[in-house]
Amino acid sequence: DHGAQIIAGPPRPGDRRLWQGDNPDFTDTVGEVRLGRNVHVANFCVLQGHGGLQIGDNITTASGSKVYSMSHHHANPADPSDRHKYKFSTMAPARDQSLVAAPVVLQDDAALGLNSVVLPGVTLGAGSWVAAGSVVTRSLPANVLAGGAPARVLREDLTPGWSVPGRG
């Protein structure tokens, strides 16, 4: 849709620290974005695949949702003893920047709600939904509804026939 961005290419850290994590559900190549069949990327979504991004079949990313497989980090995850004060600004000298990258996987039949954010290394399990405005920092199992910041499981077993609590 209008204003959607899909960004790919392997990380190029230069002099910045880069920690490249893994995701056991990821089967593609770091830096690549793979979209399955029947994928809808709504208005103003960002799908950033520098760390790798795999999107399964029958996925919707609602307006304003964002998926990041690479981001700045406040520390050096590769060296916990590193006490350097890293900066978030891309305008800071490269030696003062730390990046974390890890593949993201959205499995078949999953959905991201309006303005939700998925961070590096996350797998969204098949059939799971993320509520509007949520921030997903950890992988979610299949067939759950998750929400909040950070997102947590609000309802398990999203199978046909379930209803919203208090609405029958």
N, C-alpha and C positions, 0 to 999 in steps of 0.2 A: 504494500500500500504506500501512499504518499509519505515521504519523509523517512521511510525505513532505511536502515544502514546495515549492511553485512560486510564485516571487515575480516580479512584473512591475511595470512603470511606468518612465517615463523618469527618468534621474538628476536629482536636485534638489540641486545642490551648495551653494546658498546662498552663503556667503562662503568655502567651501572651494575650493581649486584643483581644476579638473577637466580632465583630458586625455581627449578622446574619440577613440579610434583607430577604424580601419576594418577590415573583413575583406572581401576581394573575393568571398568565397563567400556572403556574407550578402545576402539579397534582400528582407528584411522591414524593419520600422520599429524604430528604437532604442526600447527599453523594452518591446517585445512579446516574448512567448514563443509559439512555434508548435510544436505537437507533430504529427508525422505519424501514419500509421496503424500499429496494432500496436506501440505504445510501452509498455514496462513500466517504471514508476518504482517501485523496490523500497522496502522499509522504510527510513526515516530518511535518504532522499536529500534534497538541496537543489538546486533548479534556480533560479538567480537570474538574471533576465533584464533587469536595469536597463540594461545596455549593448546588449541584444538577444540573443535565443537562438532558434535554429532547430534543431529535432530532426527528422530524417528518419523514414522508415518502417522498421519492424522493428528498433527500437533497444531495448536493455536497459541500464538504469542499476542496477547491483547495489547491495545494501544499503550504506548509509553513503556512497555516492559523492556528490560535490559538483561542480557546474558553476557557475562565477562569471564573469559578464561585467562586473563592476565590483568594485574592491577599493581599499583604501588603498594608498598608495605612499610610499616613504621620501623621494622627491624630487619635483620638478616637471618631468615629462617634456616639457612644452611649452616650458620655458626652462632649458636645461642650465647657464646661468650663475647661476641662482637658488641661492644658498648657504643659504637658510633651513633650519633644522632642523625638519622636519615630524615630527609625532607620529602614531602608529598608533591611538591611542585615539579612539573616537567621542565621548568625554567631554571631549577637549581643545577649546580654543577653535577655532571654525571656521577662523580665519585660519591655524591651525597644522596643518591637515589638507590632504592632497593625495590626490586620487582618480584612478584610471585606469579607463577604461571602454572596452570594445571588444567587438563582437559575437562570439558563439561559435556554431559550426556543427558539429553531429554529423550526418554524412551517412548515407544509408541503410545498414542492416545492420551498423552499428558497435555496440560494446559497451564499457561501463565496468565494470571489476572492482570488487570489494569495497573500500570506503574509498578509492577513487581520487579525485583532484582535477584539474579542468580549469580553467585560468586564462584571463583575458580575452584575446580576439583569436585564439584557437585554432580551427582546423578539424581535426576528426578525419575522415580520409578514409573513403570508403565501404568497408565490409567490414573495417575495422580494429578491433582489440581492444586495450584498455588493461589491463595486469595489475593485480592487487590491490595496493593501497597505493601506487600510482604518482602522480606529480605531473606533469601535462602542461603545460609552459610554452611550447611551440612547436607549430605545426601538424604533423600527421603525414600521410603519404601514404596512399593507398588500400591495402587488403589487407595490412596489416602487424600484427605483434604488437609492442607497445611496453611497456616497463616501467622502473621505477626512479624516482629523484628527483634530478634531473629525468629524465623519461621519455626513453628513446632507443629506436630500432628494435632489437628483439632478433631478429626473424625477418621476412623479406620473403616475399611471394607466399603469402598465406594462402588457398590454393585447395584444393578437395577433393582428398583423397589424401595430403596432407602429414602427417608424423608428428612427435611430440615427439622431439628428439635423445636417443639412448640407449634409446628404447622401441620401436624398429622403425619 
